[in-house]
Amino acid sequence: MKQQASPEVAKQQDARSQELIEEFNVYRDEIIAENPDDPKLSNPRIIFESWALQKIAGLQCALQDLAKEVHKKGKRKSR
């Protein structure tokens, strides 16, 4: 059974979704403006995939940095 998000979490998710949509639209417009004659860019999926991969890579880097910090703090506490 799927658990429903609280109204506050649902609001946060909706707001963040809107921010990401706006961010993607800006990215898409910039890419098309910089490469107006690139035939690959007639496929919006290609632009979205490159944007999404950059977001995923950024999340992975942030999580790795966070994990290193947590690990360092754990080592300091165990001494």
Secondary structure, DSSP 8 states (H G I E B T S, - for coil): ------HHHHHHHHHHHHHHHHHHHHHHHHHHHH-TT-GGGGSHHHHHHHHHHHHHHHHHHHHHHHHHHHHHHHHHHH-
